């Protein structure tokens, strides 16, 4: 069992390495040789954004937290990257560009169910055919069914429905323990998904 401190991770100015599922997702885009576009949703201080810049993507990154974006903008690689567009924005307000890769790591579950219902079609519509989505979802199981949670959880059938227009590349589930999202330590079912749009 892994122990994750989501909010500490999100608010920690120390730059962490890129997430392994993003590096794996990148490997599936070799057929797009030039002019690849990536969107890093909820980019935070840029751990994934900087990796995407290094891989030669035109990168569009956004986050609601201005302090995190300040840390990102002060990184030498970001400051010297003309192919980086950074915006302070919520999911609801963000205008997605057409993209070959959309990364939504550790951020989608901060949307309400209604916000997510409006968000997901934007992600799907703006991803090119053959493009890759990668990111995290919090699963819902028996322990969640009667509990009012401050974050979005989705059942496995709901997640499967989201990806009806995708080929599943990788879908991993694991239990992680954290007290940061609810104030008391509890197990979270975390789904890490890599999927290619049909």
C-alpha positions in Angstrom: 0.0 0.0 0.0 1.3 3.4 -0.9 1.0 6.5 1.3 0.2 9.6 -0.7 -0.1 13.2 0.7 -2.0 14.7 -2.3 -2.2 18.3 -1.1 1.4 18.3 0.1 2.4 16.9 -3.3 0.4 19.6 -5.0 1.7 22.4 -2.9 5.4 21.4 -2.6 7.6 23.7 -4.5 10.4 21.1 -4.8 10.2 19.7 -8.3 9.4 16.1 -8.5 10.3 13.8 -11.4 7.7 13.4 -14.2 5.1 10.8 -13.5 5.8 7.3 -14.9 2.5 7.0 -16.6 3.1 10.2 -18.5 6.5 8.9 -19.7 4.8 5.7 -20.8 2.0 7.6 -22.6 4.6 9.6 -24.5 6.1 6.4 -25.9 2.8 5.7 -27.8 3.0 8.9 -29.8 5.9 8.1 -32.0 3.6 8.1 -35.1 3.2 11.8 -34.6 6.7 12.8 -35.5 6.5 16.6 -35.7 4.5 19.4 -34.2 3.1 17.4 -31.3 0.8 19.3 -28.9 0.3 18.4 -25.3 -2.0 19.9 -22.6 -1.0 19.5 -18.9 -4.1 19.9 -16.8 -3.6 21.1 -13.3 0.1 21.4 -14.0 1.1 22.6 -10.5 4.8 23.5 -10.3 5.5 21.7 -13.6 6.9 18.2 -12.9 5.1 16.9 -16.0 5.1 20.1 -18.0 8.9 20.3 -18.0 9.2 16.7 -19.2 6.8 17.5 -22.1 8.9 20.5 -23.1 12.1 18.4 -23.1 10.3 15.9 -25.4 9.7 18.7 -27.9 5.9 19.2 -27.5 4.2 22.5 -27.9 2.9 22.6 -24.3 -0.3 24.2 -23.0 -0.3 24.1 -19.2 -2.9 25.4 -16.8 -3.6 25.5 -13.1 -5.9 27.5 -10.7 -3.1 28.0 -8.2 -1.1 31.1 -8.9 1.8 30.2 -6.5 2.4 26.9 -8.3 2.4 28.7 -11.7 4.9 31.2 -10.3 7.3 28.3 -9.4 6.9 26.8 -12.8 7.5 30.2 -14.6 10.7 30.7 -12.7 12.2 27.3 -13.7 15.0 28.0 -16.3 13.6 25.4 -18.8 10.1 27.0 -18.7 11.5 30.5 -18.8 13.5 29.7 -22.0 10.7 27.7 -23.8 8.8 29.6 -26.5 6.7 26.5 -27.0 5.2 26.8 -23.5 1.8 28.5 -22.9 0.9 28.7 -19.2 -2.4 30.0 -18.0 -4.1 30.5 -14.6 -7.4 28.9 -15.2 -10.0 26.5 -13.7 -11.1 23.5 -15.6 -14.5 25.1 -16.3 -12.9 28.2 -17.9 -10.1 26.6 -19.8 -10.3 26.5 -23.6 -8.6 23.3 -24.7 -6.5 23.4 -27.9 -6.5 20.5 -30.2 -3.8 18.1 -28.8 -2.0 14.8 -29.3 -1.6 14.3 -25.6 -3.8 15.4 -22.7 -2.3 14.7 -19.2 -4.6 15.1 -16.2 -2.6 13.7 -13.3 -3.9 14.1 -9.7 -6.4 16.9 -10.6 -9.7 15.7 -12.1 -11.1 14.6 -8.8 -11.2 18.3 -7.6 -14.1 18.9 -10.0 -17.7 18.5 -8.9 -19.7 15.8 -10.7 -21.5 18.5 -12.7 -18.3 20.2 -13.6 -16.8 16.9 -14.7 -19.8 16.1 -16.9 -19.1 19.3 -18.8 -15.3 18.9 -18.8 -14.9 15.3 -20.1 -16.5 16.0 -23.6 -14.0 18.9 -24.0 -11.1 16.6 -23.3 -12.4 14.0 -25.7 -13.3 16.4 -28.5 -10.0 18.2 -28.4 -7.9 15.1 -28.5 -6.8 14.0 -32.0 -7.7 10.5 -33.3 -4.7 8.4 -32.3 -3.9 10.9 -29.5 -3.4 9.8 -25.9 -5.1 10.7 -22.6 -3.4 9.9 -19.4 -4.4 10.7 -15.8 -5.8 9.7 -12.5 -9.3 9.1 -11.3 -10.5 8.2 -7.8 -12.6 5.1 -7.8 -15.8 4.6 -5.8 -16.5 1.4 -4.0 -18.6 0.0 -1.2 -17.1 2.2 1.5 -17.8 5.3 -0.5 -21.5 4.6 -1.4 -23.0 6.4 1.6 -20.2 8.8 2.3 -20.3 12.5 1.2 -16.8 13.2 -0.1 -15.3 16.5 -1.0 -13.8 15.1 -4.2 -15.2 13.3 -7.2 -15.2 9.6 -7.2 -16.4 7.4 -10.1 -17.5 3.8 -10.2 -15.8 1.4 -12.6 -18.8 1.3 -15.0 -18.7 5.1 -15.1 -15.0 5.0 -15.9 -15.6 2.4 -18.6 -18.3 4.6 -20.1 -15.9 7.5 -20.4 -13.5 5.5 -22.5 -15.9 3.9 -25.0 -14.3 6.0 -27.8 -10.7 4.9 -26.8 -8.4 1.9 -27.0 -7.2 1.1 -23.5 -3.4 1.1 -23.3 -3.0 0.7 -19.6 -5.4 0.7 -16.6 -3.9 0.3 -13.1 -5.7 0.3 -9.8 -4.1 0.7 -6.4 -5.1 1.6 -2.8 -3.4 4.7 -1.4 -3.8 6.0 2.1 -4.1 9.7 2.8 -5.8 12.0 5.3 -5.3 15.2 3.2 -8.5 15.2 1.2 -11.0 14.5 4.0 -9.1 15.3 7.2 -9.1 11.7 8.3 -6.9 8.9 7.1 -8.7 6.7 4.6 -8.0 4.4 1.7 -8.5 5.8 -1.8 -8.9 3.6 -4.9 -6.8 5.3 -7.5 -7.2 4.5 -11.2 -4.2 5.4 -13.5 -5.3 5.3 -17.1 -3.6 5.6 -20.4 -5.9 5.5 -23.4 -5.7 6.2 -27.1 -8.6 7.9 -28.9 -10.1 5.9 -31.7 
